[in-house]
């Protein structure tokens, strides 16, 4: 039988009624002739509750025990889903990560998948099992310990299973009915896309769109897994949701596919840094060691042997960045006059594969922001995206103006 992977997020399995609703969707695919691998997240709010228990019990916790605790939420959901399917007379069995086994690295709380052998589950399919309900987000380390894959790890689990089992498709069920041109909460003109290219989805995910986890899109693109994002609360339809596909499967699209944003950004500037070979490494090495996620980087023109270096990072990492840089200065690794932090900025980005073949897209973006009186603080570009930092108070205005300027409410 062809294999279909179906992933249900926390809101889709938040209650027993929602688990039953999800199980009916699974039953429909079984009736359509599929063997189904269901990947489930913990019930909505459960992981946060378990993390809270760990942090209250041991603020400096052992990461191995952290994984043992927080992975239990998915185990509960998997068992309940299997029981629900059995009550519907559908042969189903739950699987924890170690039973598959889903083999990972030893990086607890941030493990990466290394291998998913298919033999155990395939043998059960051959024996008559129709649905394997797998606890997402978890695996087993070379040392035999339970590991977790980090936030959003169930999406990654689902795509990895689709690749390992040669699934016909991987359906990601969530609380939204697809991928939109921007956040519908900001502009009512946001339009659901029928299809989007892997590269566009990857950029949107990395720039703040929360529909899919970045690692899951990377995996899907690498292994050419056909992805579909759809809502578990909408009526069942073969045309529902948004397909994430290779670029060649999109006949025609707008130059810009979507506008993404990240609200909680910060801009840090080091003034009068010595302009010498190796200075960038001396600055960003300590930041990397402190696990600061640096994004946009701008170096000003040298003036008398010194320069200013500006970069952005998540606002909740500013304190860590400041400590790393001040420690490096105290150790004589770098020298600067001031470290200036602006924690009231946001990042707004436009993304589209059509930008490769169309000139003037960046200019149009900058002119649109100028017309709205929005000052740009930092700019970065790639082949299919342009990102800017602006004052956070202008976020909604910038997103709405760019959405209108590029006509994203209209199909190509």
QUINORUR-V263706 format. One record per residue. N is the residue number from 1. RES is the residue in three letters. SS is DSSP state (hx for helix, st for strand, lp for the rest). PSI is psi in radians with two decimals (NA if undefined). D_LAST is the distance of its C-alpha to the last C-alpha in Angstrom with 1 decimal. Layout:
{{N RES SS PSI D_LAST} {N RES SS PSI D_LAST}}
//
This chain:
{{1 UNK lp 2.51 37.2} {2 UNK lp 2.54 33.6} {3 UNK st 2.36 33.2} {4 UNK st 2.36 30.5} {5 UNK st 2.28 30.4} {6 UNK st 2.17 29.8} {7 UNK st 2.29 30.0} {8 UNK st 2.11 30.9} {9 UNK lp 3.09 30.9} {10 UNK hx -0.71 33.7} {11 UNK hx -0.46 32.4} {12 UNK hx -0.27 31.9} {13 UNK hx 0.50 35.6} {14 UNK lp -0.45 37.0} {15 UNK lp 2.94 39.5} {16 UNK hx -0.63 41.2} {17 UNK hx -0.72 39.3} {18 UNK hx -0.59 36.0} {19 UNK hx -0.71 37.4} {20 UNK hx -0.69 38.3} {21 UNK hx -0.76 34.9} {22 UNK hx -0.68 33.4} {23 UNK hx -0.59 36.2} {24 UNK hx -0.65 35.2} {25 UNK hx -0.71 31.7} {26 UNK hx -0.76 33.6} {27 UNK hx -0.63 35.9} {28 UNK hx -0.72 33.2} {29 UNK hx -0.59 32.0} {30 UNK hx -0.76 35.7} {31 UNK hx -0.48 36.0} {32 UNK lp 0.03 33.1} {33 UNK lp 0.26 35.2} {34 UNK lp 2.54 34.1} {35 UNK st 2.41 36.4} {36 UNK st 2.32 34.8} {37 UNK st 2.01 35.1} {38 UNK st 2.19 34.5} {39 UNK st 2.21 34.2} {40 UNK st 2.53 35.3} {41 UNK lp 3.03 35.4} {42 UNK lp 2.70 38.3} {43 UNK lp 2.50 38.3} {44 UNK lp 2.23 36.6} {45 UNK lp -0.25 38.9} {46 UNK hx -0.75 41.3} {47 UNK hx -0.75 40.5} {48 UNK hx -0.68 40.9} {49 UNK hx -0.75 44.2} {50 UNK hx -0.70 45.5} {51 UNK hx -0.71 44.6} {52 UNK hx -0.72 46.5} {53 UNK hx -0.77 49.5} {54 UNK hx -0.85 49.5} {55 UNK hx -0.57 49.3} {56 UNK hx -0.63 52.0} {57 UNK hx -0.77 54.3} {58 UNK lp 1.63 53.9} {59 UNK lp -0.66 52.1} {60 UNK lp 1.16 52.6} {61 UNK lp 2.74 51.7} {62 UNK lp 2.08 52.0} {63 UNK hx -0.49 48.5} {64 UNK hx -0.69 49.7} {65 UNK hx -0.55 50.9} {66 UNK hx -0.85 47.7} {67 UNK hx -0.67 45.8} {68 UNK hx -0.65 48.4} {69 UNK hx -0.94 47.9} {70 UNK hx -0.39 44.2} {71 UNK lp -0.25 43.3} {72 UNK hx -0.43 45.4} {73 UNK hx -0.73 42.7} {74 UNK hx -0.58 40.5} {75 UNK hx -0.71 43.7} {76 UNK hx -0.83 44.4} {77 UNK hx -0.74 40.9} {78 UNK hx -0.77 41.2} {79 UNK hx -0.74 44.6} {80 UNK hx -0.69 43.6} {81 UNK hx -0.77 40.5} {82 UNK hx -0.74 42.8} {83 UNK hx -0.73 45.4} {84 UNK hx -0.76 42.9} {85 UNK hx -0.68 41.7} {86 UNK hx -0.65 45.3} {87 UNK hx -0.37 46.1} {88 UNK lp 0.18 43.5} {89 UNK lp 0.54 45.4} {90 UNK lp 2.10 42.8} {91 UNK lp 1.95 44.5} {92 UNK st 2.68 43.1} {93 UNK st 2.45 44.5} {94 UNK st 2.63 43.6} {95 UNK st 2.22 43.5} {96 UNK lp 2.84 44.0} {97 UNK hx -0.70 42.8} {98 UNK hx -0.35 46.2} {99 UNK hx -0.37 46.6} {100 UNK hx -0.93 43.7} {101 UNK lp 2.45 44.5} {102 UNK st 1.87 41.5} {103 UNK st 2.34 43.0} {104 UNK st 3.08 42.0} {105 UNK lp 3.11 43.3} {106 UNK lp 0.16 46.0} {107 UNK lp 1.53 43.9} {108 UNK lp 2.42 44.6} {109 UNK lp -0.11 41.9} {110 UNK lp 0.67 39.4} {111 UNK lp 2.71 40.1} {112 UNK lp 2.51 37.9} {113 UNK st 2.32 37.7} {114 UNK st -0.60 39.7} {115 UNK st 2.49 40.1} {116 UNK st 1.61 39.6} {117 UNK lp 2.39 42.1} {118 UNK lp -0.13 41.1} {119 UNK hx -0.81 44.6} {120 UNK hx -0.84 45.7} {121 UNK hx -0.70 42.8} {122 UNK hx -0.65 42.5} {123 UNK hx -0.70 46.2} {124 UNK hx -0.63 45.8} {125 UNK hx -0.74 43.0} {126 UNK hx -0.48 45.4} {127 UNK lp -0.03 48.1} {128 UNK lp -0.13 46.0} {129 UNK lp 2.37 44.1} {130 UNK lp -0.44 40.7} {131 UNK st 2.18 39.2} {132 UNK st 2.02 39.8} {133 UNK st 1.91 39.1} {134 UNK st 2.30 38.9} {135 UNK st 2.07 39.5} {136 UNK lp 3.02 36.6} {137 UNK lp -0.03 37.0} {138 UNK st 2.76 40.3} {139 UNK st -2.75 42.2} {140 UNK st 2.38 45.6} {141 UNK lp 2.91 46.8} {142 UNK lp -0.42 49.1} {143 UNK lp -0.02 51.9} {144 UNK lp 0.25 51.2} {145 UNK lp 2.62 50.0} {146 UNK st 2.37 47.0} {147 UNK st 2.77 44.1} {148 UNK st 2.75 40.9} {149 UNK lp 0.08 37.5} {150 UNK lp 2.96 36.7} {151 UNK lp 2.40 34.3} {152 UNK lp 0.16 31.3} {153 UNK hx -0.36 33.4} {154 UNK hx -0.60 32.8} {155 UNK hx -0.79 29.1} {156 UNK hx -0.74 30.6} {157 UNK hx -0.82 33.2} {158 UNK hx -0.81 30.8} {159 UNK hx -0.69 28.8} {160 UNK hx -0.70 32.1} {161 UNK hx -0.72 33.5} {162 UNK hx -0.70 30.5} {163 UNK hx -0.77 31.0} {164 UNK hx -0.56 34.8} {165 UNK lp 0.08 34.9} {166 UNK lp 0.73 32.1} {167 UNK lp 2.62 30.3} {168 UNK lp -0.45 27.7} {169 UNK st 2.76 25.5} {170 UNK st 1.97 26.0} {171 UNK st 2.15 25.0} {172 UNK st 1.89 25.2} {173 UNK st 2.28 26.2} {174 UNK st -2.83 26.2} {175 UNK lp 0.11 26.2} {176 UNK lp 2.71 22.4} {177 UNK lp 0.35 20.2} {178 UNK lp -2.95 17.6} {179 UNK lp 2.25 15.8} {180 UNK st 2.82 14.3} {181 UNK lp -0.42 12.3} {182 UNK lp -3.07 15.9} {183 UNK lp 2.03 19.2} {184 UNK lp -0.31 19.1} {185 UNK lp -0.34 22.7} {186 UNK lp -0.70 21.9} {187 UNK lp 2.26 19.1} {188 UNK lp -0.22 18.7} {189 UNK lp -0.06 15.1} {190 UNK lp 2.40 14.2} {191 UNK lp 2.39 11.7} {192 UNK st 2.32 12.6} {193 UNK lp 2.36 10.5} {194 UNK lp -0.65 11.3} {195 UNK st 2.63 11.5} {196 UNK st 2.52 12.2} {197 UNK st 2.63 14.2} {198 UNK hx -0.82 17.9} {199 UNK hx -0.70 18.0} {200 UNK hx -0.76 15.5} {201 UNK hx -0.66 17.4} {202 UNK hx -0.78 20.6} {203 UNK hx -0.80 19.9} {204 UNK hx -0.73 18.8} {205 UNK hx -0.73 21.9} {206 UNK hx -0.35 24.2} {207 UNK lp 0.08 23.0} {208 UNK lp -0.34 23.9} {209 UNK lp 2.27 21.4} {210 UNK lp 0.31 24.0} {211 UNK lp -0.78 22.1} {212 UNK lp 2.59 23.4} {213 UNK lp 2.43 26.3} {214 UNK hx -0.80 25.8} {215 UNK hx -0.59 28.4} {216 UNK hx -0.66 27.0} {217 UNK hx -0.70 23.6} {218 UNK hx -0.80 25.7} {219 UNK hx -0.78 27.7} {220 UNK hx -0.71 24.9} {221 UNK hx -0.74 23.4} {222 UNK hx -0.72 26.9} {223 UNK hx 0.14 27.8} {224 UNK lp 0.80 24.5} {225 UNK lp 2.19 24.8} {226 UNK lp 2.11 22.0} {227 UNK st 2.51 21.4} {228 UNK st 2.25 20.3} {229 UNK st 2.19 20.5} {230 UNK st 2.92 21.5} {231 UNK st 2.43 23.9} {232 UNK lp -0.06 27.5} {233 UNK lp -0.13 27.8} {234 UNK lp 2.84 25.2} {235 UNK lp 2.53 26.2} {236 UNK lp 2.31 26.2} {237 UNK lp 2.47 23.4} {238 UNK lp -0.34 22.3} {239 UNK lp 0.07 18.6} {240 UNK lp 2.80 19.1} {241 UNK lp -2.91 17.9} {242 UNK st 2.28 15.5} {243 UNK st 2.33 16.2} {244 UNK st 2.02 16.8} {245 UNK st 2.93 16.9} {246 UNK lp 2.69 17.6} {247 UNK hx -0.64 15.0} {248 UNK hx -0.27 15.8} {249 UNK hx -0.03 14.7} {250 UNK lp 2.00 11.0} {251 UNK lp -0.85 9.9} {252 UNK lp 2.47 6.5} {253 UNK lp 2.90 5.1} {254 UNK lp 2.74 5.1} {255 UNK lp -0.78 8.6} {256 UNK lp 2.24 10.0} {257 UNK lp -0.56 9.7} {258 UNK st 2.88 12.6} {259 UNK st 2.14 15.7} {260 UNK st 2.81 19.0} {261 UNK st 2.71 22.5} {262 UNK st 2.00 26.1} {263 UNK st -0.70 28.6} {264 UNK st 1.18 31.9} {265 UNK st 2.81 32.1} {266 UNK st 2.65 35.1} {267 UNK st 2.19 35.8} {268 UNK st 2.39 39.1} {269 UNK st 2.25 40.8} {270 UNK st 2.12 43.9} {271 UNK st 2.54 45.7} {272 UNK st 0.97 48.0} {273 UNK st 2.49 47.5} {274 UNK st 2.24 49.5} {275 UNK lp 1.59 47.3} {276 UNK lp 2.79 48.6} {277 UNK lp 2.36 47.4} {278 UNK lp -0.06 46.7} {279 UNK hx -0.64 46.1} {280 UNK hx -0.75 42.6} {281 UNK hx -0.67 44.0} {282 UNK hx -0.52 46.8} {283 UNK hx -0.88 44.4} {284 UNK hx -0.24 41.7} {285 UNK hx -0.96 44.2} {286 UNK hx -0.61 45.9} {287 UNK hx -0.72 42.6} {288 UNK hx -0.74 41.5} {289 UNK hx -0.51 44.9} {290 UNK lp 0.11 44.5} {291 UNK lp 0.64 41.1} {292 UNK lp 2.20 39.2} {293 UNK lp 1.56 35.5} {294 UNK lp 2.42 34.8} {295 UNK lp -1.56 31.3} {296 UNK lp 2.39 30.7} {297 UNK st 2.30 33.7} {298 UNK st 2.28 34.6} {299 UNK st 2.22 38.0} {300 UNK lp 2.88 39.3} {301 UNK lp 2.41 41.2} {302 UNK lp 2.44 44.7} {303 UNK st 1.79 47.4} {304 UNK lp 0.62 51.0} {305 UNK lp 0.00 50.4} {306 UNK st 2.82 48.4} {307 UNK st 2.88 44.7} {308 UNK st 2.44 42.6} {309 UNK st 2.17 40.4} {310 UNK st 2.44 37.6} {311 UNK st 2.84 35.6} {312 UNK st 2.73 33.8} {313 UNK st 2.90 34.5} {314 UNK st 2.50 34.2} {315 UNK hx -0.50 36.5} {316 UNK hx 0.01 38.7} {317 UNK hx 0.11 39.6} {318 UNK hx -0.82 40.9} {319 UNK hx -0.74 44.5} {320 UNK hx -0.71 44.5} {321 UNK hx -0.77 43.0} {322 UNK hx -0.75 45.7} {323 UNK hx -0.76 48.5} {324 UNK hx -0.75 47.4} {325 UNK hx -0.69 47.3} {326 UNK hx -0.63 50.5} {327 UNK hx -0.70 52.2} {328 UNK hx -0.63 51.1} {329 UNK hx -0.76 52.5} {330 UNK hx -0.55 55.8} {331 UNK lp -0.02 56.1} {332 UNK lp 0.22 55.8} {333 UNK lp -0.62 52.6} {334 UNK lp 2.85 50.7} {335 UNK lp 2.44 51.7} {336 UNK lp 2.79 49.8} {337 UNK lp -0.83 50.8} {338 UNK st 2.66 48.5} {339 UNK st 1.89 45.9} {340 UNK st 2.15 43.6} {341 UNK st 2.27 41.3} {342 UNK st 1.89 38.6} {343 UNK st 0.27 37.5} {344 UNK st 0.74 35.4} {345 UNK st 2.91 32.2} {346 UNK st 2.84 28.8} {347 UNK st 2.25 26.0} {348 UNK st 2.33 22.5} {349 UNK st 2.57 19.8} {350 UNK st 2.50 16.2} {351 UNK st 2.41 14.9} {352 UNK lp 2.32 12.3} {353 UNK hx -0.37 13.0} {354 UNK hx -0.26 11.0} {355 UNK hx -0.37 14.0} {356 UNK hx -0.60 16.3} {357 UNK hx 0.16 15.3} {358 UNK lp 2.19 14.5} {359 UNK lp 2.75 17.6} {360 UNK lp 0.11 18.3} {361 UNK hx -0.81 16.1} {362 UNK hx -0.75 19.4} {363 UNK hx -0.71 20.9} {364 UNK hx -0.69 18.2} {365 UNK hx -0.82 18.8} {366 UNK hx -0.68 22.5} {367 UNK hx -0.69 22.5} {368 UNK hx -0.78 20.7} {369 UNK hx -0.67 23.4} {370 UNK hx -0.78 26.1} {371 UNK hx -0.45 25.2} {372 UNK lp 0.05 25.7} {373 UNK lp 0.49 29.0} {374 UNK lp 2.10 28.0} {375 UNK lp 2.33 30.1} {376 UNK lp 2.27 28.8} {377 UNK lp -0.68 31.5} {378 UNK st 2.54 30.2} {379 UNK st 2.38 27.2} {380 UNK st 2.63 26.2} {381 UNK st 2.75 23.5} {382 UNK st -3.02 22.5} {383 UNK lp -0.59 20.2} {384 UNK lp 0.36 17.2} {385 UNK st 2.70 18.4} {386 UNK st 2.23 20.3} {387 UNK st 2.52 22.7} {388 UNK st 2.62 25.1} {389 UNK st 2.28 28.2} {390 UNK st 2.93 28.8} {391 UNK st 2.42 31.4} {392 UNK hx -0.53 30.7} {393 UNK hx -0.31 31.2} {394 UNK hx 0.13 28.0} {395 UNK hx -1.00 25.8} {396 UNK hx -0.74 24.2} {397 UNK hx -0.75 23.9} {398 UNK hx -0.78 22.2} {399 UNK hx -0.81 19.6} {400 UNK hx -0.76 18.8} {401 UNK hx -0.75 18.8} {402 UNK hx -0.67 16.4} {403 UNK hx -0.74 14.0} {404 UNK hx -0.75 14.2} {405 UNK hx -0.62 14.3} {406 UNK lp 0.19 11.0} {407 UNK lp 0.69 9.2} {408 UNK lp -0.16 8.7} {409 UNK lp -0.12 9.7} {410 UNK lp 2.44 6.5} {411 UNK lp 2.74 3.8} {412 UNK lp NA 0.0}}
//
